[in-house]
Amino acid sequence: MKRIYAELLKSVLNRRMLTILLLGFSSGLPLALVSSTLQAWMASVHVDLSLIGVFSLVGLPYTLKFLWAPWMDRYSLFFLGRRRGWIFITQVALIFSLVGMSFADPIKKPGILAIFAFLVAFSSASQDIVIDAYKTEILNQSEFGLGASVANLGYRLALLFSGAFALILSDHISWQKIYLMMAGSISVGFFANLFGPESPSFSIAPKTLQEALVEPFLNFFQRKKILGLVAFIIFYKMDVVVALALMTPFMMEIGFTKTDIGIVNKGFGLISTLVGTFLGGLWMSRIGLKYALFLFGILQGISGICFYLLARMGHHYPMMVITIASENFFSGMGNAAYAAFLMSLCHPKFTATQFALLTSLMALTRTFAGSFTGFLAKAVGWNSYFLIAILLMIPGLYLLTYFDDWMDR
């Protein structure tokens, strides 16, 4: 047993995993700064609510990033190689855009703030494209699970730093100083990129722009049973998306305050997600990706039973803590396997474009599944709603029977 733990520790404490951890932090940092934290800033200075809502459009680059990913697959910059050069450029752009946001006035010049926020989102989405490709290329396939877990750990810590921590700081220092601090924090990923290992796939970059634009999609959509693969990507997390879509209004309806929910979710929920994600990656390295997807898929589906029990019990604080902790823990395990699976699907020649495409397909689950949940809950009630959410794990698990076909490129 000691030997196993020593091997796992050695796998985590190496240059590649440390680079992935710090780049995960750099990847996660900007998201809250153009969404929840930006909304808090605008609300704190009494910007009209309708304008705050319109500002959500600055996040469009995150859903459209596959459109310019082929250019980042095709072209290399004259320094740091195929991937690290682009990471360098996007991080520099992030720093300058965040500095621009810090000096914008949301009351007098909301348009200027919107422009810089959009540039942050565009630079962040572009950074994600290349970091996703980079981490896929520097890891061995057997390390995908652990690498996905380490990257997710860095990403979650960054969300906590630029989200909850930034809100706490806002009671003590100005928003300008907060955004300047966040711009400086990009340096964590900046130096990780400078001293990280080079991607080994430079020599097989697409030779023409047409090849970069067309072949990634042909390569992906010409796989055997491609419709089943796309359906799996959409359905694997469907049960979790539906269970969590109305979590806050559900818990408020049964008597919990927003403070109750926030404390438990940011405390127990965050810790459970981090632990579940990390343990999921370690466990995956022992049992393999296919079995991990199946086992974690069952666990993340069964954890929805806690929501059903809470709906039956009503205002029961210990059960609420158990529900949030278990959901986050098992979802974290599922996320690790899911991310490793997406990494394994990418052809080395088109990693950036194909990973961007896959994450866009993931977004369909959140967008469309979340859109009908309110109507469903109102029609059937909370008890039946969560039972339906649990049953939604079945399609994804069934589609896993085609796993070996998908992996045959």
N, C-alpha and C positions, 0 to 999 in steps of 0.2 A: 504493500500500500504506500509506504514511504517513497518507493521508487516511482510510482505512478504520479504522486503529487510533485516530486522533484522534476519529472519530465514536463508536467503541465506548467510548473513555475518557470522552467527554462523556456517553454514555448511562448509564454507571455512576456517575459523580461528579455526581449531582444530588440534590435534596432528597428525592424520592420513593424512590430506591434506597437512600439512606442510612437513611431511616426504616424501610424494609423490612428492611435488614440488622440494625439494632438491635432491631427488634421480633422478628426471627427469633431473636436471642440471648435475648430475654425469654421467647419461646415454648419454646425448648429447655432452658432452665435447670432448671425444676422436675422434669423427667422422671426423671433419675438420683436426685434427692433423695428420691423416693418409691419407688425401685426398687433399683438396684445400690448406690448410696451408702448408703441406709438399711439395706440388708442387711449391708453392711460394718460400719456402726456397731453394729448389733445383735449381729453375730458377734464383734466385738472386745470386747464386754462379756459374752460367753458366754450370750446368750439362747438358749433351746432352739431347735434347728433346725426343729422342727415349727411353732413359733410364727412363726419367720421366714418359713416358707413360707406360712402363713395371711395374713401381711401383704401378700402379692402382690395380695390382693383389693382393697386400697385403690386400685389402678389401674383399677378398673371404669369410672369416669367417662370414660376415654379411648375406650372402645369403645361407650359408650351416649350420647355427647354429642349425637347427632342427635335425642334425645328432647326436649331443652329448647332446641335451636337455634331452632325457630319463634318462641319468645318473644323471642329476641334479634333476630330479623328484624322482628318486629311492633312492639315498643316501643322508643322512643328516650328517653334520659334528658334532663334539662333543660339539659345543658351538653355542649359538645364535639361535638355532632352524633350521628348515628345509630350510628356505629361507634366513634368515639374515646371517647365517654362510657362505653360498656360496657367497652372496653379499660382505661380508667382504674379503673373499679370492680373489675374482676378482678385488676388489678395490686395495688391496695390490699389486697384480700383475700389475695392471695398473700403479700405482705409480712407481714401479721399472722399468717397461718397458719404461715409458716416460723419466725417468732419464737416462736410457740406450740410448734412442734416442738422448737426449740432448748432450751426449758426443761423438756420432758417427759423422764421417766426411763424408759428401755426395760425396766428390771428391776423397779422398784417400781410403776410406773404404765404398763404397756404399752397399756392401754385408752385412756388420755389421748393417748399418742403416736399410736395408730391413728386417733383422731378427728381430730387435727390433720393427719396425713398424708392422710387422706381429703379434708379440706377443701383441702389443697394440690392434690391431684389434681383435685378438682372445679373449683377456681378456674383451674387450669392448662388443663384441657379447655375450660372456658368461654372463657378467653382465646384459645385456639387457634381456636375457632369464629369469633370476631369478627376476629382478625388475618387468618385465611384469607380471610374476606369482604372485609376492608378492602384487602388487597393486590391482590385481584382487581379491585376497583372503582377504585382510583387509577391502575392501569396501563392503557395501551392494549394491545389484543390482540397487537400486534406485539412488545410488551415482556414478554409472559408468560414466555417462556423465560428471558430474562435475569433477570427479577424472581424467578422460582422458584429460579434458581441463587443469587442474592444472599441470599434468605431461607434457603436450605439451608446456605449458608456460615455465616451467623449462628447457625443452629440447631446445626450441628456443633461450632462453637467453644464454644457454651454447654455441650454435652454433655461436651466435653473438660474444661471448667472445673469443672463440678459433678460430674464423674465422676473422671477420673484425677487432676486437680489436687487435688481435695478429699481423695482417698485419700493423696496425698503429704503434704498438710498435716496429716492426722490423726496422723502420727508426731511432730508437733511442737507442735500446739495441740489444745485440747479440741474435741469434737464440737459442743458448744454454741457456741463461737466460730465454727466453720466454718459452721453453719447461720445464725448471725446475719450472717456475711459474705455468704452466699448471698442472704439476705433483702435486704440492702443492694444487692446486684448487680442486683436487679430494677429499680433506679433507671435503669439503662441504657435499658431499654425505656420506663420511665415518662416520662422527659424526651423521648425520641423521639416518643412519642405526643402529648405536650403541644404540641410544636412541628411535628408532621407536618401534611401537607395534609389538608383535609377530604375525605371521600368524596363524590363527585358525585351519588350515587343516593338522597339523602335523600327527595326528593319522590315516589319511586315505592315507598315502603314499603307493605306490605300494610295495607289499611284496617281489617281486623278480625282477631281472633285465629283465627277459623274459616278465613279466607282464608290466614293464615300457616301453619295446621296442615295444610290439605288441598291447596291449590293447588301448593305446591312438589313434592309427590309426584306429583300428576296431571300437572303440566307435564313432569316428568322421565320418568315411565313411559309417557306417551303419545307419546314420540318414535318415529319410524320405526325398525324393527329394534332395538327396545330390548333384546331378549334378547341380540343380538350385542354391543351396547354393554356390558352388564353382564358378559358373558363375557370381553370384552376387558379390562375393568378387573381382573378376577380373574386372567386368564391372562398378561397382559403381563409381569409380574415373576415368574411361576411358576418359570421356569428358575433364576433367581437365588436365590429362596427355597429351593428344593430343594438347589441346590449348596452354599449356606451353612448349611443347617439343622444339619448334622452336621460342620461344619468342624473344631471343636475335638477331638471324639473321634476323627475320622479322622486328624488330624495327630498326635495323641498315640499312636494305634495304630501309626503308621509310624515312631515314635521321637522325635518332637519334644516338648520339655518345655513346660509351661505358660508358663514365662518366655520361651522362644523365640517362642511364638505371640503372647504379649502384647506383647513388644517390637516385633515386626514389624507386628502388626496396629495397634497404637497409633501407630507411627511411619510406616512406609511406607504402611500401609493408610489412615490418616487423611489424610495428605498427598495420596495418589492420589485419594481421594474428593473432597477439596476442589478439586483441580485439574481432575478430570474433570467435576465438577458445573459449575464456572465456565466451562470451555471448551465444555461442552455447551450452556450458555445462549448464549454468544457465537456458536457455530456455528449454532445454531438460528435466530438472528436473520438469518442469511444464506441458509439453505436452506429455511426454513419448517417448520411443526410436523409436518405429515404425513410429509415425507421424513426429518425428524429422528427421529421415532418409529420409522420403518422401519429406518434406518441404525443407530441406537443399539440397537434391539432385536436386530439381527444381531450387533453387536459384543459386547453383554453376554451373548448366548448363546454366541458363539464363545469368549469368555474362559473359559468352562467347560472348554474343551479343556485349559487349564493344569492344572485339577484332575485331569483324566484322565491327563495325562502325569505328574503328581506321583504318582498312584496306581501307575502303571507303574514309576516310577523309585525309589519308596520314600523313604528318608531322604536327601534331597538339598537342602541348605540354600539354595543359589542358586535352585533351582526353586521352593522354598517362598516365597521373597521375591517372585519373578516372579509366582507364582500369586496371592498376596494383593494385590500392587500392581495387577496387570492387572484382577482381579475388581473391586476397589474403583474403579479409574479408569473402566472401562466402565459399571459400575453407576451411578456418579455421573452420567455422561452420560445414561443411561437415566432416572434419577430426575428430572433437569432437564426432559426432554421429557414425562415422565409427569405431573409436577406442573403443567406448563404446559397439558397436555391437560385435566386435571381443572378447572383454572381456566376454560378456554374453554367448558366444558360448563354452567357455572352461569348461570342467568337472573339479570339484575341485581336483580330484585325479591325473589329468594329466595336470595341468594348464601350466606348463613350456613347455612341449612338444607340446601341442596343440596350444598355442599362438605362439610358434616359427614356427610351420607349417603354421598357418594362415598368419603371416607376410611374410613368404616365398612365399605364393600364391599372396600376395599383390605385391611383387617384380616382378612377372610375368608381371603385367600391365605396369610397368615402362620399363622393358626390351624389351618386344615384341611390345608394342604399339609404343614406341619411335623409334623402328628400321625402321618402314615404313613411318614415317611422312615426311621425306625429299622427298621421291618419290611421295607421295600424293600431297604435296604442289607444287612441280614442275609440276605435271600433270594437276592440276585443278586451280592453282592460289590461292592467299591468301583469296580472298572473299569466294570462295566455300570451301576452306579448313576450315575456321572457322565456316561456316554453318554446315559442316559435324561434326565438333567437338561438336557443340551444340546438334545435333541430337543423338550423342552417349550417351546422358543422358537417352534416352528412354529405352534401354534394362535393365539397372539397376533398374529403377523405376517400370517397368513391373514385374521384378523378385521379387520385394518387396511384391507382392500379396501373396507369399508363406511364408512370415515371420513367421506366427504362427506355421506352420509345422516345420520349422527349430528349433524353440525354444523348441519344444517338444522332449526332449531327452528320 
